[in-house]
Amino acid sequence: MVSGPEITAILRRCGITHVVWIPDSELGTWDAALSSAPDLRLIRATREGEAIAIAAGLFLGGAKPLVVVQCTGFFEAGDAFRNVVHDLKLPLVFVIGLRGYHAHRGGRSSDTCPKFTEPILNAWGLPHTILERDSTAELFEQQLRQCLNRRAAGALVLAE
């Protein structure tokens, strides 16, 4: 997985101004690096729908936010997502932690999050790329740039 210092460097190079997030246990490892980055604003939302709304406001105000949440919280935020991405057509970019992905693939978990994440992303019309745990910082940056350059909503899904 990409380290905290790597992620802050990537976000700087990609022009991200704000990270609006509710981290999970894996993504939360970025907290110290993001918290200490003087040129990135870290905003801790209380709910995932709120994170999407905050990012929408930041985007409309001229910022370049990134929304970082776990898959289950993303499910809960469906109406905010629909309004912001499909009705307002804002090109928000998401990093979504896909908890239990490897355990589910190996038959070692009954967690349904991995089962439903991709079908939900497809049903909600969110282009996405799944990045494996061993993906490099270079691959993460390449995929993030592709999302940003599309000028439409997109997601990087981090398999946990």
N, C-alpha and C positions, 0 to 999 in steps of 0.2 A: 504494500500500500504506500501511497505517496506520503511523505513525512510532512509535518507542519511547516518547517522552513522551506521545503520544496513547494508546498501549496501557496505560501505567501509570495514567493518569487514568481510563480506561474501567474497568479492573479494580478500582480503588479504589471507583468509584461503584457497581459491581456487587457489591461485598462480597467479592471474591476475596481469599483470605488467602495462598495459596501457588500458585506456578507450578512445576509439575514438568515438566521438559523435556529434550529432546535436540533442539536447534534445527538446522535446515538452514541453508543459506547465506542465504536470504531472511529467515527468522524470526530468525536470529541477529543481525540488525541491531537487534533489541530488547534485546540483552544489556546494554549500558551503562545504559540507562534502568531496566531491571528490577533490575540489580545494585545500583543506587544508591537504589532506592526503599525508604525505611526501614520502611514499613508493609506491604510484600509480601516474602514469603520465596521466594527463587529456589532451587530444588533441582535440581541437575544429576544426572540418573540416568545409568547406564551402558548400559542397554538399555531398549527401549520397554516390554517386559513388566514390568520393574522400575518404570518410571515409573507404570504403571497400578496396581501393587501399593502403591507409596508413596502415591499419591493416594487409594486405597481406605482405607488406614490413617489418613490425615489426615482423610478424611471421617468415618470411624467415630469419630474422636477429637473431632469437632465443628468441624473446619476446613472451609473452602470452597475446595477446590483446583481448578486448571485444568491439564489435561494438554496439552502442546504437543509434537507430534512431526511427522515427515515421513511421507508415505504409505507408503513402503517399510518403515519401522520399524513402522508400525501393522500392516502385513500380518504381520510377524514376531511381533507381540504377540497374535495371535489367541486363544490359549488363556487368557492372563491376562484379556483383554477378556471372553471368554465367561464365565469364572468370576465376575468382579467385576460385570459389567453384567447378565448373564442369570441366573446362579445366585444371587448375593447381592442382585441388583436395586438396586445403588447407582447413583444418578443422576449419574455423572461426566460432565463436559463436556470436550470435546476441541477443540483447534484443530489441524487437520491441514494441513500444507503439501503441496500437490499439485504436485510438481516436474514441469517439462516440459509443463505443460498447454497453454500457448499454442503452443509449437513443435509439439506433437503435433497440435493442431487445425489448424495451418497446413500439415501434411504435411511439416514440416522435421525430424522426429525419429522414430526407431524405438523410443524409450523406451516400454516397456509400462506404466509406472506410471499414466499418465493413462487408459489403456485399461481397467485393472482396478480402479481405486479405487472408482468409483461402484458397479459390480456387487458388489464385496466389501462396501462399506458397506450396500448393500441386503440382501445375503444374510445379513449379521450383524445385521440389524435395527437399525441405527443411524440415526435420523433426522438429516438433515444439510442444510446449505445451502452452495452453492458461492458464494464471494465472489470477484469478479474483482479483478485487480490494482489497478484504479482505484476500487475501492469506498472510500467515505468512512468516516471514523471514526464518524460518526453511524450509518451503516448497520451497521457492525461491532457497535457497542454495542446497537443495536436487535435484531440477530440473536442476540447473546450473551444479552441479557435474555430473549428468547423461549425459548432453550435452558434457561436457569436456571429460568424460571417453569414450565416443563413438569414439573419435578420428576421427570424421567426422563433417561436418558443422551441426549446429542445432540452434534452436531459442527458446527463452522464449518470448511469446507474452503477454504483460501486458494489460489486458482489462481495458480501461479507460471509 
